[in-house]
Amino acid sequence: MSTSQKQEPFNPFDPTGMFKDMRYGTLDAWSKMMIQMVNTDVYAQATGAILDAWTSTSVPFRKAMETVMTQVLANLSMPTRNDVISLGERLTNIEMRLDDLEAKLDEKRPSPSKGTGSKAKPTSGEK
């Protein structure tokens, strides 16, 4: 029994008292045993081997699920994950090009603080 639980005196009129004590004792023993077991290198290695096996065997199932989902989405005329990623990359590329164009335009524009007070000459197309 853990130290946080108080030992109740034996009550002969409580039919479940003995079962409660047995349960607490069993849970405490299991808890100590499991803590000792999971804190070993052997347990860590076994868990690692199981996880490695699981991840390597789950790859074919994941690929099959992706193929099925791609077909379902195509039949529903919905974009796949790759379509959304491709669109995002294209939009990022467009945004970068627009930023570059804006920077080039800012370089060619005369700054208003450099003028002598008169308007700058209009370029072709401006009035």
Secondary structure, DSSP 8 states (H G I E B T S, - for coil): --TTS------TT-TTHHHHHHHHHHHHHHHHHHHHHHTSHHHHHHHHHHHHHHHHHHHHHHHHHHHHHHHHHHHTT---HHHHHHHHHHHHHHHHHHHHHHHHHHHHS--GGGS-SS-----TT--
